[in-house]
């Protein structure tokens, strides 16, 4: 059984989590064409190596960041999103 250390809930079975892809800088949606916005929303880099990813604990809807090596699938670090993002973005 693979364990993921959730910053809120502690060590949990990885089956309780959903990965939502790489953490990237969000562009201003008001300055993009529909095609550019769709590209930002749906396309990913699929980087080989260490990446920062958005993960969610499904049972509590808690979102956080995981640093994971996509080649070895090793989880290097987990931490709350507010360590990187200091402000909430409103649409």
PyMOL Python script that loads the backbone (N, CA, C, O; Angstrom):
from pymol import cmd

cmd.read_pdbstr("""\
ATOM      1  N   UNK A   1       0.851  -1.183   0.000  1.00  0.00           N
ATOM      2  CA  UNK A   1       0.000   0.000   0.000  1.00  0.00           C
ATOM      3  C   UNK A   1       0.892   1.240   0.000  1.00  0.00           C
ATOM      4  O   UNK A   1       1.786   1.373   0.836  1.00  0.00           O
ATOM      5  N   UNK A   2       0.639   2.145  -0.945  1.00  0.00           N
ATOM      6  CA  UNK A   2       1.412   3.382  -1.022  1.00  0.00           C
ATOM      7  C   UNK A   2       0.737   4.452  -0.167  1.00  0.00           C
ATOM      8  O   UNK A   2      -0.480   4.628  -0.214  1.00  0.00           O
ATOM      9  N   UNK A   3       1.544   5.156   0.606  1.00  0.00           N
ATOM     10  CA  UNK A   3       1.054   6.181   1.531  1.00  0.00           C
ATOM     11  C   UNK A   3       1.463   7.563   1.033  1.00  0.00           C
ATOM     12  O   UNK A   3       2.579   7.754   0.550  1.00  0.00           O
ATOM     13  N   UNK A   4       0.555   8.518   1.153  1.00  0.00           N
ATOM     14  CA  UNK A   4       0.837   9.914   0.841  1.00  0.00           C
ATOM     15  C   UNK A   4       0.593  10.713   2.108  1.00  0.00           C
ATOM     16  O   UNK A   4      -0.435  10.551   2.766  1.00  0.00           O
ATOM     17  N   UNK A   5       1.540  11.577   2.448  1.00  0.00           N
ATOM     18  CA  UNK A   5       1.409  12.387   3.652  1.00  0.00           C
ATOM     19  C   UNK A   5       0.670  13.681   3.324  1.00  0.00           C
ATOM     20  O   UNK A   5       1.249  14.608   2.760  1.00  0.00           O
ATOM     21  N   UNK A   6      -0.597  13.737   3.677  1.00  0.00           N
ATOM     22  CA  UNK A   6      -1.422  14.921   3.453  1.00  0.00           C
ATOM     23  C   UNK A   6      -1.081  15.966   4.515  1.00  0.00           C
ATOM     24  O   UNK A   6      -1.031  15.632   5.699  1.00  0.00           O
ATOM     25  N   UNK A   7      -0.845  17.225   4.123  1.00  0.00           N
ATOM     26  CA  UNK A   7      -0.531  18.257   5.111  1.00  0.00           C
ATOM     27  C   UNK A   7      -1.647  18.493   6.129  1.00  0.00           C
ATOM     28  O   UNK A   7      -1.378  18.960   7.236  1.00  0.00           O
ATOM     29  N   UNK A   8      -2.887  18.181   5.775  1.00  0.00           N
ATOM     30  CA  UNK A   8      -4.015  18.374   6.686  1.00  0.00           C
ATOM     31  C   UNK A   8      -4.368  17.104   7.448  1.00  0.00           C
ATOM     32  O   UNK A   8      -4.612  17.151   8.654  1.00  0.00           O
ATOM     33  N   UNK A   9      -4.394  15.978   6.759  1.00  0.00           N
ATOM     34  CA  UNK A   9      -4.915  14.735   7.337  1.00  0.00           C
ATOM     35  C   UNK A   9      -3.853  13.711   7.728  1.00  0.00           C
ATOM     36  O   UNK A   9      -4.182  12.652   8.263  1.00  0.00           O
ATOM     37  N   UNK A  10      -2.588  14.017   7.466  1.00  0.00           N
ATOM     38  CA  UNK A  10      -1.517  13.089   7.810  1.00  0.00           C
ATOM     39  C   UNK A  10      -1.394  11.962   6.796  1.00  0.00           C
ATOM     40  O   UNK A  10      -1.953  12.044   5.702  1.00  0.00           O
ATOM     41  N   UNK A  11      -0.666  10.912   7.153  1.00  0.00           N
ATOM     42  CA  UNK A  11      -0.447   9.794   6.219  1.00  0.00           C
ATOM     43  C   UNK A  11      -1.754   9.068   5.901  1.00  0.00           C
ATOM     44  O   UNK A  11      -2.483   8.648   6.799  1.00  0.00           O
ATOM     45  N   UNK A  12      -2.035   8.930   4.595  1.00  0.00           N
ATOM     46  CA  UNK A  12      -3.265   8.280   4.138  1.00  0.00           C
ATOM     47  C   UNK A  12      -2.929   7.404   2.933  1.00  0.00           C
ATOM     48  O   UNK A  12      -1.920   7.620   2.263  1.00  0.00           O
ATOM     49  N   UNK A  13      -3.771   6.429   2.668  1.00  0.00           N
ATOM     50  CA  UNK A  13      -3.624   5.587   1.491  1.00  0.00           C
ATOM     51  C   UNK A  13      -3.748   6.461   0.246  1.00  0.00           C
ATOM     52  O   UNK A  13      -4.650   7.295   0.161  1.00  0.00           O
ATOM     53  N   UNK A  14      -2.857   6.278  -0.712  1.00  0.00           N
ATOM     54  CA  UNK A  14      -2.840   7.134  -1.897  1.00  0.00           C
ATOM     55  C   UNK A  14      -4.139   7.037  -2.709  1.00  0.00           C
ATOM     56  O   UNK A  14      -4.440   7.930  -3.500  1.00  0.00           O
ATOM     57  N   UNK A  15      -4.891   5.981  -2.520  1.00  0.00           N
ATOM     58  CA  UNK A  15      -6.162   5.846  -3.239  1.00  0.00           C
ATOM     59  C   UNK A  15      -7.187   6.898  -2.816  1.00  0.00           C
ATOM     60  O   UNK A  15      -8.205   7.066  -3.487  1.00  0.00           O
ATOM     61  N   UNK A  16      -6.936   7.605  -1.720  1.00  0.00           N
ATOM     62  CA  UNK A  16      -7.844   8.661  -1.254  1.00  0.00           C
ATOM     63  C   UNK A  16      -7.606   9.997  -1.960  1.00  0.00           C
ATOM     64  O   UNK A  16      -8.310  10.970  -1.692  1.00  0.00           O
ATOM     65  N   UNK A  17      -6.620  10.049  -2.859  1.00  0.00           N
ATOM     66  CA  UNK A  17      -6.211  11.308  -3.472  1.00  0.00           C
ATOM     67  C   UNK A  17      -6.406  11.290  -4.977  1.00  0.00           C
ATOM     68  O   UNK A  17      -6.440  10.237  -5.613  1.00  0.00           O
ATOM     69  N   UNK A  18      -6.533  12.506  -5.531  1.00  0.00           N
ATOM     70  CA  UNK A  18      -6.622  12.692  -6.974  1.00  0.00           C
ATOM     71  C   UNK A  18      -5.560  13.705  -7.375  1.00  0.00           C
ATOM     72  O   UNK A  18      -5.438  14.766  -6.763  1.00  0.00           O
ATOM     73  N   UNK A  19      -4.798  13.375  -8.400  1.00  0.00           N
ATOM     74  CA  UNK A  19      -3.794  14.295  -8.936  1.00  0.00           C
ATOM     75  C   UNK A  19      -4.436  15.105 -10.061  1.00  0.00           C
ATOM     76  O   UNK A  19      -5.092  14.551 -10.943  1.00  0.00           O
ATOM     77  N   UNK A  20      -4.238  16.415 -10.017  1.00  0.00           N
ATOM     78  CA  UNK A  20      -4.840  17.290 -11.021  1.00  0.00           C
ATOM     79  C   UNK A  20      -3.830  17.978 -11.914  1.00  0.00           C
ATOM     80  O   UNK A  20      -4.188  18.919 -12.622  1.00  0.00           O
ATOM     81  N   UNK A  21      -2.584  17.543 -11.906  1.00  0.00           N
ATOM     82  CA  UNK A  21      -1.603  18.071 -12.850  1.00  0.00           C
ATOM     83  C   UNK A  21      -0.653  19.097 -12.279  1.00  0.00           C
ATOM     84  O   UNK A  21      -0.722  19.468 -11.107  1.00  0.00           O
ATOM     85  N   UNK A  22       0.227  19.538 -13.139  1.00  0.00           N
ATOM     86  CA  UNK A  22       1.315  20.417 -12.737  1.00  0.00           C
ATOM     87  C   UNK A  22       0.839  21.784 -12.261  1.00  0.00           C
ATOM     88  O   UNK A  22      -0.137  22.338 -12.768  1.00  0.00           O
ATOM     89  N   UNK A  23       1.554  22.309 -11.278  1.00  0.00           N
ATOM     90  CA  UNK A  23       1.345  23.677 -10.824  1.00  0.00           C
ATOM     91  C   UNK A  23       2.022  24.588 -11.840  1.00  0.00           C
ATOM     92  O   UNK A  23       3.221  24.465 -12.091  1.00  0.00           O
ATOM     93  N   UNK A  24       1.267  25.486 -12.414  1.00  0.00           N
ATOM     94  CA  UNK A  24       1.804  26.447 -13.380  1.00  0.00           C
ATOM     95  C   UNK A  24       1.311  27.838 -13.028  1.00  0.00           C
ATOM     96  O   UNK A  24       0.325  27.996 -12.308  1.00  0.00           O
ATOM     97  N   UNK A  25       1.998  28.832 -13.536  1.00  0.00           N
ATOM     98  CA  UNK A  25       1.547  30.207 -13.341  1.00  0.00           C
ATOM     99  C   UNK A  25       0.263  30.422 -14.126  1.00  0.00           C
ATOM    100  O   UNK A  25       0.174  30.063 -15.300  1.00  0.00           O
ATOM    101  N   UNK A  26      -0.726  31.008 -13.472  1.00  0.00           N
ATOM    102  CA  UNK A  26      -2.001  31.240 -14.130  1.00  0.00           C
ATOM    103  C   UNK A  26      -1.968  32.574 -14.876  1.00  0.00           C
ATOM    104  O   UNK A  26      -1.694  33.613 -14.275  1.00  0.00           O
ATOM    105  N   UNK A  27      -2.241  32.549 -16.162  1.00  0.00           N
ATOM    106  CA  UNK A  27      -2.306  33.810 -16.904  1.00  0.00           C
ATOM    107  C   UNK A  27      -3.605  34.551 -16.583  1.00  0.00           C
ATOM    108  O   UNK A  27      -4.536  33.975 -16.021  1.00  0.00           O
ATOM    109  N   UNK A  28      -3.652  35.808 -16.939  1.00  0.00           N
ATOM    110  CA  UNK A  28      -4.873  36.583 -16.764  1.00  0.00           C
ATOM    111  C   UNK A  28      -5.869  36.142 -17.831  1.00  0.00           C
ATOM    112  O   UNK A  28      -5.622  36.351 -19.019  1.00  0.00           O
ATOM    113  N   UNK A  29      -6.998  35.530 -17.433  1.00  0.00           N
ATOM    114  CA  UNK A  29      -7.947  35.031 -18.435  1.00  0.00           C
ATOM    115  C   UNK A  29      -8.562  36.129 -19.288  1.00  0.00           C
ATOM    116  O   UNK A  29      -9.060  35.856 -20.381  1.00  0.00           O
ATOM    117  N   UNK A  30      -8.536  37.357 -18.810  1.00  0.00           N
ATOM    118  CA  UNK A  30      -9.103  38.471 -19.582  1.00  0.00           C
ATOM    119  C   UNK A  30      -8.182  38.918 -20.709  1.00  0.00           C
ATOM    120  O   UNK A  30      -8.595  39.688 -21.576  1.00  0.00           O
ATOM    121  N   UNK A  31      -6.944  38.446 -20.706  1.00  0.00           N
ATOM    122  CA  UNK A  31      -5.976  38.853 -21.725  1.00  0.00           C
ATOM    123  C   UNK A  31      -5.696  37.752 -22.741  1.00  0.00           C
ATOM    124  O   UNK A  31      -4.829  37.913 -23.600  1.00  0.00           O
ATOM    125  N   UNK A  32      -6.420  36.630 -22.655  1.00  0.00           N
ATOM    126  CA  UNK A  32      -6.175  35.500 -23.549  1.00  0.00           C
ATOM    127  C   UNK A  32      -7.349  35.268 -24.487  1.00  0.00           C
ATOM    128  O   UNK A  32      -8.496  35.587 -24.174  1.00  0.00           O
ATOM    129  N   UNK A  33      -7.034  34.709 -25.633  1.00  0.00           N
ATOM    130  CA  UNK A  33      -8.099  34.266 -26.529  1.00  0.00           C
ATOM    131  C   UNK A  33      -8.705  32.990 -25.943  1.00  0.00           C
ATOM    132  O   UNK A  33      -8.125  32.382 -25.043  1.00  0.00           O
ATOM    133  N   UNK A  34      -9.847  32.592 -26.441  1.00  0.00           N
ATOM    134  CA  UNK A  34     -10.467  31.353 -25.985  1.00  0.00           C
ATOM    135  C   UNK A  34      -9.531  30.164 -26.223  1.00  0.00           C
ATOM    136  O   UNK A  34      -9.446  29.259 -25.392  1.00  0.00           O
ATOM    137  N   UNK A  35      -8.836  30.171 -27.352  1.00  0.00           N
ATOM    138  CA  UNK A  35      -7.911  29.079 -27.679  1.00  0.00           C
ATOM    139  C   UNK A  35      -6.738  29.033 -26.687  1.00  0.00           C
ATOM    140  O   UNK A  35      -6.337  27.956 -26.244  1.00  0.00           O
ATOM    141  N   UNK A  36      -6.202  30.193 -26.347  1.00  0.00           N
ATOM    142  CA  UNK A  36      -5.096  30.238 -25.378  1.00  0.00           C
ATOM    143  C   UNK A  36      -5.559  29.784 -23.989  1.00  0.00           C
ATOM    144  O   UNK A  36      -4.835  29.071 -23.295  1.00  0.00           O
ATOM    145  N   UNK A  37      -6.755  30.196 -23.590  1.00  0.00           N
ATOM    146  CA  UNK A  37      -7.279  29.786 -22.285  1.00  0.00           C
ATOM    147  C   UNK A  37      -7.511  28.275 -22.248  1.00  0.00           C
ATOM    148  O   UNK A  37      -7.188  27.620 -21.257  1.00  0.00           O
ATOM    149  N   UNK A  38      -8.069  27.723 -23.322  1.00  0.00           N
ATOM    150  CA  UNK A  38      -8.282  26.281 -23.401  1.00  0.00           C
ATOM    151  C   UNK A  38      -6.954  25.538 -23.341  1.00  0.00           C
ATOM    152  O   UNK A  38      -6.857  24.489 -22.703  1.00  0.00           O
ATOM    153  N   UNK A  39      -5.939  26.071 -23.997  1.00  0.00           N
ATOM    154  CA  UNK A  39      -4.607  25.463 -23.958  1.00  0.00           C
ATOM    155  C   UNK A  39      -4.066  25.452 -22.533  1.00  0.00           C
ATOM    156  O   UNK A  39      -3.523  24.442 -22.084  1.00  0.00           O
ATOM    157  N   UNK A  40      -4.212  26.568 -21.818  1.00  0.00           N
ATOM    158  CA  UNK A  40      -3.770  26.630 -20.418  1.00  0.00           C
ATOM    159  C   UNK A  40      -4.533  25.613 -19.560  1.00  0.00           C
ATOM    160  O   UNK A  40      -3.937  24.924 -18.732  1.00  0.00           O
ATOM    161  N   UNK A  41      -5.832  25.526 -19.761  1.00  0.00           N
ATOM    162  CA  UNK A  41      -6.666  24.659 -18.922  1.00  0.00           C
ATOM    163  C   UNK A  41      -6.440  23.176 -19.179  1.00  0.00           C
ATOM    164  O   UNK A  41      -6.459  22.389 -18.233  1.00  0.00           O
ATOM    165  N   UNK A  42      -6.229  22.769 -20.422  1.00  0.00           N
ATOM    166  CA  UNK A  42      -6.287  21.350 -20.764  1.00  0.00           C
ATOM    167  C   UNK A  42      -4.978  20.714 -21.217  1.00  0.00           C
ATOM    168  O   UNK A  42      -4.867  19.488 -21.234  1.00  0.00           O
ATOM    169  N   UNK A  43      -4.002  21.511 -21.577  1.00  0.00           N
ATOM    170  CA  UNK A  43      -2.739  20.934 -22.044  1.00  0.00           C
ATOM    171  C   UNK A  43      -1.723  20.933 -20.894  1.00  0.00           C
ATOM    172  O   UNK A  43      -1.710  21.842 -20.065  1.00  0.00           O
ATOM    173  N   UNK A  44      -0.885  19.915 -20.858  1.00  0.00           N
ATOM    174  CA  UNK A  44       0.140  19.855 -19.817  1.00  0.00           C
ATOM    175  C   UNK A  44       1.504  19.630 -20.453  1.00  0.00           C
ATOM    176  O   UNK A  44       1.612  19.196 -21.600  1.00  0.00           O
ATOM    177  N   UNK A  45       2.546  19.938 -19.676  1.00  0.00           N
ATOM    178  CA  UNK A  45       3.910  19.789 -20.175  1.00  0.00           C
ATOM    179  C   UNK A  45       4.385  18.348 -20.140  1.00  0.00           C
ATOM    180  O   UNK A  45       5.254  17.970 -20.926  1.00  0.00           O
ATOM    181  N   UNK A  46       3.833  17.535 -19.245  1.00  0.00           N
ATOM    182  CA  UNK A  46       4.289  16.154 -19.056  1.00  0.00           C
ATOM    183  C   UNK A  46       5.795  16.094 -18.838  1.00  0.00           C
ATOM    184  O   UNK A  46       6.494  15.302 -19.471  1.00  0.00           O
ATOM    185  N   UNK A  47       6.278  16.925 -17.952  1.00  0.00           N
ATOM    186  CA  UNK A  47       7.701  17.020 -17.662  1.00  0.00           C
ATOM    187  C   UNK A  47       8.221  15.730 -17.055  1.00  0.00           C
ATOM    188  O   UNK A  47       7.596  15.161 -16.160  1.00  0.00           O
ATOM    189  N   UNK A  48       9.360  15.273 -17.540  1.00  0.00           N
ATOM    190  CA  UNK A  48      10.028  14.113 -16.948  1.00  0.00           C
ATOM    191  C   UNK A  48      10.978  14.619 -15.876  1.00  0.00           C
ATOM    192  O   UNK A  48      11.846  15.449 -16.146  1.00  0.00           O
ATOM    193  N   UNK A  49      10.812  14.117 -14.664  1.00  0.00           N
ATOM    194  CA  UNK A  49      11.641  14.558 -13.546  1.00  0.00           C
ATOM    195  C   UNK A  49      10.780  15.098 -12.425  1.00  0.00           C
ATOM    196  O   UNK A  49       9.608  14.740 -12.304  1.00  0.00           O
ATOM    197  N   UNK A  50      11.354  15.952 -11.612  1.00  0.00           N
ATOM    198  CA  UNK A  50      10.652  16.480 -10.445  1.00  0.00           C
ATOM    199  C   UNK A  50       9.726  17.622 -10.860  1.00  0.00           C
ATOM    200  O   UNK A  50      10.153  18.592 -11.487  1.00  0.00           O
ATOM    201  N   UNK A  51       8.457  17.489 -10.498  1.00  0.00           N
ATOM    202  CA  UNK A  51       7.456  18.521 -10.791  1.00  0.00           C
ATOM    203  C   UNK A  51       6.629  18.797  -9.536  1.00  0.00           C
ATOM    204  O   UNK A  51       6.541  17.971  -8.627  1.00  0.00           O
ATOM    205  N   UNK A  52       6.031  19.981  -9.519  1.00  0.00           N
ATOM    206  CA  UNK A  52       5.057  20.321  -8.480  1.00  0.00           C
ATOM    207  C   UNK A  52       3.678  20.083  -9.072  1.00  0.00           C
ATOM    208  O   UNK A  52       3.382  20.534 -10.179  1.00  0.00           O
ATOM    209  N   UNK A  53       2.833  19.369  -8.328  1.00  0.00           N
ATOM    210  CA  UNK A  53       1.503  19.018  -8.829  1.00  0.00           C
ATOM    211  C   UNK A  53       0.432  19.393  -7.813  1.00  0.00           C
ATOM    212  O   UNK A  53       0.673  19.404  -6.605  1.00  0.00           O
ATOM    213  N   UNK A  54      -0.760  19.702  -8.330  1.00  0.00           N
ATOM    214  CA  UNK A  54      -1.944  19.883  -7.498  1.00  0.00           C
ATOM    215  C   UNK A  54      -2.516  18.516  -7.153  1.00  0.00           C
ATOM    216  O   UNK A  54      -2.744  17.697  -8.043  1.00  0.00           O
ATOM    217  N   UNK A  55      -2.750  18.264  -5.874  1.00  0.00           N
ATOM    218  CA  UNK A  55      -3.413  17.046  -5.417  1.00  0.00           C
ATOM    219  C   UNK A  55      -4.562  17.434  -4.504  1.00  0.00           C
ATOM    220  O   UNK A  55      -4.544  18.488  -3.867  1.00  0.00           O
ATOM    221  N   UNK A  56      -5.562  16.561  -4.453  1.00  0.00           N
ATOM    222  CA  UNK A  56      -6.723  16.804  -3.603  1.00  0.00           C
ATOM    223  C   UNK A  56      -7.035  15.539  -2.810  1.00  0.00           C
ATOM    224  O   UNK A  56      -7.070  14.438  -3.361  1.00  0.00           O
ATOM    225  N   UNK A  57      -7.260  15.712  -1.504  1.00  0.00           N
ATOM    226  CA  UNK A  57      -7.741  14.595  -0.687  1.00  0.00           C
ATOM    227  C   UNK A  57      -9.246  14.528  -0.912  1.00  0.00           C
ATOM    228  O   UNK A  57      -9.981  15.424  -0.499  1.00  0.00           O
ATOM    229  N   UNK A  58      -9.702  13.463  -1.567  1.00  0.00           N
ATOM    230  CA  UNK A  58     -11.092  13.366  -2.007  1.00  0.00           C
ATOM    231  C   UNK A  58     -12.097  13.442  -0.858  1.00  0.00           C
ATOM    232  O   UNK A  58     -13.158  14.050  -1.006  1.00  0.00           O
ATOM    233  N   UNK A  59     -11.781  12.842   0.263  1.00  0.00           N
ATOM    234  CA  UNK A  59     -12.740  12.791   1.377  1.00  0.00           C
ATOM    235  C   UNK A  59     -12.978  14.151   2.025  1.00  0.00           C
ATOM    236  O   UNK A  59     -14.067  14.410   2.536  1.00  0.00           O
ATOM    237  N   UNK A  60     -11.971  15.020   2.009  1.00  0.00           N
ATOM    238  CA  UNK A  60     -12.108  16.320   2.677  1.00  0.00           C
ATOM    239  C   UNK A  60     -12.054  17.502   1.711  1.00  0.00           C
ATOM    240  O   UNK A  60     -12.215  18.648   2.130  1.00  0.00           O
ATOM    241  N   UNK A  61     -11.830  17.238   0.428  1.00  0.00           N
ATOM    242  CA  UNK A  61     -11.677  18.283  -0.589  1.00  0.00           C
ATOM    243  C   UNK A  61     -10.544  19.246  -0.262  1.00  0.00           C
ATOM    244  O   UNK A  61     -10.608  20.428  -0.600  1.00  0.00           O
ATOM    245  N   UNK A  62      -9.517  18.742   0.391  1.00  0.00           N
ATOM    246  CA  UNK A  62      -8.358  19.566   0.745  1.00  0.00           C
ATOM    247  C   UNK A  62      -7.339  19.532  -0.388  1.00  0.00           C
ATOM    248  O   UNK A  62      -6.849  18.467  -0.764  1.00  0.00           O
ATOM    249  N   UNK A  63      -7.025  20.719  -0.929  1.00  0.00           N
ATOM    250  CA  UNK A  63      -6.065  20.861  -2.022  1.00  0.00           C
ATOM    251  C   UNK A  63      -4.702  21.218  -1.463  1.00  0.00           C
ATOM    252  O   UNK A  63      -4.589  22.034  -0.548  1.00  0.00           O
ATOM    253  N   UNK A  64      -3.663  20.601  -2.020  1.00  0.00           N
ATOM    254  CA  UNK A  64      -2.299  20.878  -1.578  1.00  0.00           C
ATOM    255  C   UNK A  64      -1.340  20.567  -2.721  1.00  0.00           C
ATOM    256  O   UNK A  64      -1.762  20.157  -3.803  1.00  0.00           O
ATOM    257  N   UNK A  65      -0.062  20.761  -2.476  1.00  0.00           N
ATOM    258  CA  UNK A  65       0.945  20.576  -3.515  1.00  0.00           C
ATOM    259  C   UNK A  65       1.858  19.409  -3.163  1.00  0.00           C
ATOM    260  O   UNK A  65       2.267  19.232  -2.015  1.00  0.00           O
ATOM    261  N   UNK A  66       2.162  18.626  -4.178  1.00  0.00           N
ATOM    262  CA  UNK A  66       3.069  17.488  -4.050  1.00  0.00           C
ATOM    263  C   UNK A  66       4.237  17.705  -5.005  1.00  0.00           C
ATOM    264  O   UNK A  66       4.038  18.030  -6.175  1.00  0.00           O
ATOM    265  N   UNK A  67       5.451  17.526  -4.502  1.00  0.00           N
ATOM    266  CA  UNK A  67       6.614  17.483  -5.381  1.00  0.00           C
ATOM    267  C   UNK A  67       6.896  16.009  -5.623  1.00  0.00           C
ATOM    268  O   UNK A  67       7.155  15.250  -4.689  1.00  0.00           O
ATOM    269  N   UNK A  68       6.841  15.613  -6.905  1.00  0.00           N
ATOM    270  CA  UNK A  68       6.942  14.199  -7.272  1.00  0.00           C
ATOM    271  C   UNK A  68       7.869  14.033  -8.458  1.00  0.00           C
ATOM    272  O   UNK A  68       7.865  14.845  -9.383  1.00  0.00           O
ATOM    273  N   UNK A  69       8.667  12.971  -8.424  1.00  0.00           N
ATOM    274  CA  UNK A  69       9.501  12.627  -9.564  1.00  0.00           C
ATOM    275  C   UNK A  69       8.654  11.776 -10.501  1.00  0.00           C
ATOM    276  O   UNK A  69       8.272  10.659 -10.153  1.00  0.00           O
ATOM    277  N   UNK A  70       8.361  12.296 -11.678  1.00  0.00           N
ATOM    278  CA  UNK A  70       7.479  11.577 -12.604  1.00  0.00           C
ATOM    279  C   UNK A  70       8.157  10.377 -13.256  1.00  0.00           C
ATOM    280  O   UNK A  70       7.484   9.540 -13.857  1.00  0.00           O
ATOM    281  N   UNK A  71       9.464  10.287 -13.146  1.00  0.00           N
ATOM    282  CA  UNK A  71      10.182   9.138 -13.707  1.00  0.00           C
ATOM    283  C   UNK A  71      10.120   7.951 -12.742  1.00  0.00           C
ATOM    284  O   UNK A  71       9.860   6.821 -13.156  1.00  0.00           O
ATOM    285  N   UNK A  72      10.361   8.215 -11.455  1.00  0.00           N
ATOM    286  CA  UNK A  72      10.382   7.134 -10.457  1.00  0.00           C
ATOM    287  C   UNK A  72       9.083   7.023  -9.680  1.00  0.00           C
ATOM    288  O   UNK A  72       8.876   6.040  -8.969  1.00  0.00           O
ATOM    289  N   UNK A  73       8.198   8.013  -9.800  1.00  0.00           N
ATOM    290  CA  UNK A  73       6.947   8.126  -9.048  1.00  0.00           C
ATOM    291  C   UNK A  73       7.201   8.340  -7.548  1.00  0.00           C
ATOM    292  O   UNK A  73       6.302   8.136  -6.732  1.00  0.00           O
ATOM    293  N   UNK A  74       8.405   8.744  -7.194  1.00  0.00           N
ATOM    294  CA  UNK A  74       8.736   9.018  -5.786  1.00  0.00           C
ATOM    295  C   UNK A  74       8.150  10.358  -5.374  1.00  0.00           C
ATOM    296  O   UNK A  74       8.308  11.357  -6.077  1.00  0.00           O
ATOM    297  N   UNK A  75       7.474  10.376  -4.233  1.00  0.00           N
ATOM    298  CA  UNK A  75       6.939  11.612  -3.674  1.00  0.00           C
ATOM    299  C   UNK A  75       8.001  12.195  -2.761  1.00  0.00           C
ATOM    300  O   UNK A  75       8.406  11.568  -1.782  1.00  0.00           O
ATOM    301  N   UNK A  76       8.452  13.411  -3.090  1.00  0.00           N
ATOM    302  CA  UNK A  76       9.551  14.034  -2.367  1.00  0.00           C
ATOM    303  C   UNK A  76       9.081  14.926  -1.237  1.00  0.00           C
ATOM    304  O   UNK A  76       9.733  15.013  -0.197  1.00  0.00           O
ATOM    305  N   UNK A  77       7.937  15.598  -1.438  1.00  0.00           N
ATOM    306  CA  UNK A  77       7.482  16.567  -0.444  1.00  0.00           C
ATOM    307  C   UNK A  77       6.006  16.866  -0.668  1.00  0.00           C
ATOM    308  O   UNK A  77       5.537  16.867  -1.806  1.00  0.00           O
ATOM    309  N   UNK A  78       5.278  17.120   0.407  1.00  0.00           N
ATOM    310  CA  UNK A  78       3.904  17.607   0.333  1.00  0.00           C
ATOM    311  C   UNK A  78       3.796  18.838   1.217  1.00  0.00           C
ATOM    312  O   UNK A  78       4.416  18.902   2.278  1.00  0.00           O
ATOM    313  N   UNK A  79       3.004  19.824   0.778  1.00  0.00           N
ATOM    314  CA  UNK A  79       2.850  21.029   1.597  1.00  0.00           C
ATOM    315  C   UNK A  79       1.595  21.797   1.186  1.00  0.00           C
ATOM    316  O   UNK A  79       1.095  21.630   0.073  1.00  0.00           O
ATOM    317  N   UNK A  80       1.087  22.645   2.098  1.00  0.00           N
ATOM    318  CA  UNK A  80      -0.104  23.440   1.784  1.00  0.00           C
ATOM    319  C   UNK A  80       0.180  24.410   0.637  1.00  0.00           C
ATOM    320  O   UNK A  80       1.300  24.901   0.496  1.00  0.00           O
ATOM    321  N   UNK A  81      -0.821  24.679  -0.166  1.00  0.00           N
ATOM    322  CA  UNK A  81      -0.671  25.576  -1.309  1.00  0.00           C
ATOM    323  C   UNK A  81      -0.288  26.991  -0.889  1.00  0.00           C
ATOM    324  O   UNK A  81       0.341  27.716  -1.660  1.00  0.00           O
ATOM    325  N   UNK A  82      -0.661  27.390   0.330  1.00  0.00           N
ATOM    326  CA  UNK A  82      -0.363  28.765   0.747  1.00  0.00           C
ATOM    327  C   UNK A  82       1.124  29.002   1.007  1.00  0.00           C
ATOM    328  O   UNK A  82       1.527  30.132   1.282  1.00  0.00           O
ATOM    329  N   UNK A  83       1.941  27.956   0.924  1.00  0.00           N
ATOM    330  CA  UNK A  83       3.387  28.167   0.988  1.00  0.00           C
ATOM    331  C   UNK A  83       3.895  28.807  -0.298  1.00  0.00           C
ATOM    332  O   UNK A  83       4.950  29.442  -0.299  1.00  0.00           O
ATOM    333  N   UNK A  84       3.161  28.647  -1.382  1.00  0.00           N
ATOM    334  CA  UNK A  84       3.541  29.229  -2.677  1.00  0.00           C
ATOM    335  C   UNK A  84       2.615  30.382  -3.041  1.00  0.00           C
ATOM    336  O   UNK A  84       3.065  31.448  -3.462  1.00  0.00           O
ATOM    337  N   UNK A  85       1.319  30.156  -2.874  1.00  0.00           N
ATOM    338  CA  UNK A  85       0.314  31.136  -3.275  1.00  0.00           C
ATOM    339  C   UNK A  85      -0.150  31.921  -2.055  1.00  0.00           C
ATOM    340  O   UNK A  85      -0.773  31.369  -1.148  1.00  0.00           O
ATOM    341  N   UNK A  86       0.160  33.209  -2.043  1.00  0.00           N
ATOM    342  CA  UNK A  86      -0.146  34.053  -0.890  1.00  0.00           C
ATOM    343  C   UNK A  86      -1.497  34.746  -1.012  1.00  0.00           C
ATOM    344  O   UNK A  86      -2.053  35.205  -0.014  1.00  0.00           O
ATOM    345  N   UNK A  87      -2.030  34.824  -2.234  1.00  0.00           N
ATOM    346  CA  UNK A  87      -3.307  35.496  -2.457  1.00  0.00           C
ATOM    347  C   UNK A  87      -4.268  34.568  -3.182  1.00  0.00           C
ATOM    348  O   UNK A  87      -3.852  33.747  -3.999  1.00  0.00           O
ATOM    349  N   UNK A  88      -5.534  34.698  -2.886  1.00  0.00           N
ATOM    350  CA  UNK A  88      -6.566  33.947  -3.592  1.00  0.00           C
ATOM    351  C   UNK A  88      -6.913  34.695  -4.885  1.00  0.00           C
ATOM    352  O   UNK A  88      -7.044  35.919  -4.879  1.00  0.00           O
ATOM    353  N   UNK A  89      -7.059  33.967  -5.976  1.00  0.00           N
ATOM    354  CA  UNK A  89      -7.404  34.560  -7.260  1.00  0.00           C
ATOM    355  C   UNK A  89      -8.917  34.444  -7.436  1.00  0.00           C
ATOM    356  O   UNK A  89      -9.482  33.353  -7.370  1.00  0.00           O
ATOM    357  N   UNK A  90      -9.553  35.574  -7.659  1.00  0.00           N
ATOM    358  CA  UNK A  90     -10.997  35.598  -7.896  1.00  0.00           C
ATOM    359  C   UNK A  90     -11.256  35.797  -9.385  1.00  0.00           C
ATOM    360  O   UNK A  90     -10.512  36.511 -10.057  1.00  0.00           O
ATOM    361  N   UNK A  91     -12.294  35.175  -9.893  1.00  0.00           N
ATOM    362  CA  UNK A  91     -12.689  35.343 -11.294  1.00  0.00           C
ATOM    363  C   UNK A  91     -13.888  36.229 -11.379  1.00  0.00           C
ATOM    364  O   UNK A  91     -14.380  36.497 -12.475  1.00  0.00           O
TER     365      UNK A  91
END
""", "prot")
cmd.dss("prot")
cmd.show_as("cartoon", "prot")
cmd.util.cbc("prot")
cmd.orient("prot")
